[in-house]
């Protein structure tokens, strides 16, 4: 059994997050999105400047997750409004899939939100409608609560399920 740990990320971790994303992006989306869209989205979402802006201006809280001491993934969330939070990013390096890292990250995100918002709340996340991870999120208690076709520029859309879970 793997030993998972985590720490809150800060702006010094932008390059590490980008490096982890570069190891995750192609295996996760290579069979779902075109190479052109993958490249466009990666550069748009994972420039170190954009990650830094998410942490500072947009108040996204990032965490680095470790498996047996080595970086294995990252999680970020933000407050959407009222008692609703969004898991913006929840990704593990492929070699840790099926080993408990995803469960650890969902539980980390929920406990981190509870620490700043002890009242009941809802967590939403957006997951590509073709991504098999929808089954994992359903297993974790999330329900499909809608869809969105979010325009991201350059003629591309993110075609997602909106999934949510209520935490009492």
Beta strands, then each sheet from edge to edge (+ up, - down):
strand 1: 4-8
strand 2: 61-67
strand 3: 70-81
strand 4: 84-92
strand 5: 121-128
strand 6: 143-153
strand 7: 156-167
sheet 1: 1+ 2- 3+ 4- 5- 7+ 6-
end
